[in-house]
Amino acid sequence: MRATRLIVLAISVAAGLLLAPSIAGAHDMNATVKVGADSVRVEVFFEEDIPAEFAKVSVTDATGTEVAAGTADERGVWTFPTPIPGQYTLSATCIGHAAPVSFTVAAAEAPPVVYTGDRLNKTVGLTAGAGGLLGVSALVWLLRRRRG
C-alpha cells in the first residue's frame, strides 16, 4: 500500500514536470522597437499593456557588443539614437522578467518598422496546463480505483 502511494507520487511528479510549460507566461513582459531615421523608440510592457516602469534596456549588435543601454521611464518608454545599419538584439529586464527583441536597422532611408518580441498564446498555454492537470488527476483516480 505504501509502495503504491510512492509510485503514484513519482508518476504525478514526473507527469507534472513533463507537462509543465518551458516558459511561464502568467505575467508576461514584452517590448516593441520602432526604428526611425534619427532615433529608436522602445516600449516595454507587461500583459494588458501595463508599462514596465524603469526597465533596464540593453542593445547589442550581431557580435554581442553592447551599443546602447539605458532605463525606461515611468511609461516604459526609452529612446536612443539610431545606430549604424545592421542586426541588433534588444534585451529588456524588469523585476525578474526579460523580453528579447531582434531588429534591423536598414542601410537606406526606409519607413519606420516596428518589431515586437514573441508572446505565448494564452489560450494554448491555459489549455495545455488544464489538460495536464486533468490528465494527472485522472491517472491518480484510476490508480486509486484499481487498488480498491
C-alpha positions as CSV (number, residue, x, y, z in Angstrom):
1,M,0.0,0.0,0.0
2,R,2.8,2.4,0.9
3,A,4.7,1.4,-2.3
4,T,1.6,2.2,-4.4
5,R,1.4,5.7,-2.9
6,L,5.1,6.3,-3.7
7,I,4.6,5.1,-7.2
8,V,1.6,7.4,-7.7
9,L,3.5,10.3,-6.2
10,A,6.5,9.6,-8.5
11,I,4.3,9.4,-11.6
12,S,2.5,12.6,-10.6
13,V,5.7,14.5,-10.2
14,A,7.1,13.1,-13.4
15,A,4.0,14.0,-15.3
16,G,3.9,17.5,-13.8
17,L,7.5,18.1,-14.9
18,L,6.9,16.8,-18.4
19,L,3.7,18.7,-18.9
20,A,4.9,22.0,-17.4
21,P,5.5,24.8,-19.9
22,S,9.0,25.7,-20.6
23,I,8.2,29.4,-20.5
24,A,6.0,30.8,-17.8
25,G,3.6,33.4,-19.2
26,A,1.5,34.2,-16.2
27,H,2.8,37.8,-16.0
28,D,4.5,38.0,-19.4
29,M,6.6,41.0,-20.4
30,N,7.2,42.1,-23.9
31,A,8.8,45.0,-25.8
32,T,8.3,46.8,-29.1
33,V,11.1,48.5,-31.1
34,K,10.3,51.2,-33.6
35,V,13.3,52.1,-35.8
36,G,13.1,55.7,-37.1
37,A,15.6,57.8,-39.1
38,D,17.0,59.6,-36.1
39,S,16.0,57.6,-33.1
40,V,14.8,54.2,-32.0
41,R,11.8,54.1,-29.6
42,V,11.4,51.2,-27.3
43,E,8.3,50.4,-25.3
44,V,8.4,47.8,-22.6
45,F,5.2,46.5,-21.1
46,F,3.6,43.6,-19.2
47,E,0.3,41.9,-20.0
48,E,-2.7,44.1,-20.7
49,D,-0.3,46.9,-21.8
50,I,0.8,47.7,-18.2
51,P,4.1,49.7,-18.6
52,A,7.3,48.1,-17.3
53,E,8.4,51.1,-15.3
54,F,12.1,51.7,-15.1
55,A,13.0,48.5,-17.0
56,K,16.7,48.1,-17.8
57,V,17.3,48.0,-21.5
58,S,20.4,46.9,-23.4
59,V,21.1,46.8,-27.2
60,T,23.8,44.6,-28.7
61,D,24.9,44.2,-32.2
62,A,25.4,40.9,-34.2
63,T,28.8,40.3,-32.5
64,G,27.3,40.7,-29.0
65,T,28.9,44.1,-28.3
66,E,26.7,46.5,-26.4
67,V,25.9,49.6,-28.5
68,A,23.4,51.3,-26.2
69,A,22.0,50.9,-22.7
70,G,19.5,52.8,-20.6
71,T,16.4,52.7,-18.4
72,A,12.8,53.1,-19.5
73,D,10.8,55.9,-17.9
74,E,7.6,55.5,-15.9
75,R,5.6,54.9,-19.1
76,G,8.0,52.0,-20.1
77,V,9.5,54.1,-22.9
78,W,13.2,54.5,-23.8
79,T,14.7,56.2,-26.9
80,F,18.2,56.2,-28.2
81,P,20.0,57.4,-31.4
82,T,19.6,55.1,-34.4
83,P,22.8,53.0,-34.7
84,I,24.6,52.2,-37.9
85,P,22.8,49.7,-40.3
86,G,22.9,46.1,-39.1
87,Q,21.2,43.4,-37.0
88,Y,20.6,44.1,-33.3
89,T,19.1,42.5,-30.2
90,L,17.3,44.4,-27.5
91,S,17.1,42.9,-24.1
92,A,14.8,44.5,-21.5
93,T,14.6,43.3,-17.9
94,C,12.3,44.3,-15.1
95,I,11.6,42.6,-11.7
96,G,12.8,39.2,-12.8
97,H,11.2,39.3,-16.3
98,A,13.0,39.5,-19.6
99,A,11.9,40.5,-23.1
100,P,14.4,40.0,-26.0
101,V,13.5,41.5,-29.4
102,S,15.6,41.2,-32.6
103,F,15.5,44.1,-35.0
104,T,17.3,45.5,-38.1
105,V,18.5,49.0,-38.9
106,A,18.2,49.4,-42.7
107,A,21.0,50.9,-44.8
108,A,18.8,53.2,-46.8
109,E,16.3,55.6,-45.5
110,A,13.3,53.4,-45.0
111,P,9.9,53.9,-43.4
112,P,9.7,53.2,-39.7
113,V,9.4,49.5,-38.9
114,V,8.0,48.1,-35.6
115,Y,9.5,44.9,-34.1
116,T,7.8,43.0,-31.3
117,G,9.0,40.1,-29.2
118,D,7.3,36.7,-29.2
119,R,4.5,36.1,-26.8
120,L,3.0,32.9,-25.6
121,N,-0.5,32.3,-26.8
122,K,-2.6,32.4,-23.6
123,T,-5.3,30.0,-24.9
124,V,-2.8,27.3,-25.8
125,G,-1.0,27.7,-22.5
126,L,-4.1,27.5,-20.4
127,T,-5.4,24.6,-22.4
128,A,-2.1,22.7,-22.0
129,G,-2.0,23.4,-18.3
130,A,-5.6,22.4,-17.6
131,G,-5.3,19.3,-19.8
132,G,-2.1,18.3,-17.9
133,L,-3.7,18.7,-14.5
134,L,-6.8,16.8,-15.6
135,G,-4.7,14.0,-17.1
136,V,-2.6,13.6,-13.9
137,S,-5.9,13.7,-11.8
138,A,-7.4,11.0,-14.0
139,L,-4.3,8.9,-13.7
140,V,-4.3,9.1,-9.9
141,W,-8.0,8.4,-9.8
142,L,-7.6,5.3,-12.0
143,L,-4.7,4.0,-9.9
144,R,-6.6,4.5,-6.7
145,R,-9.7,2.8,-8.1
146,R,-7.8,-0.2,-9.3
147,R,-6.3,-0.6,-5.8
148,G,-9.7,-0.6,-4.1
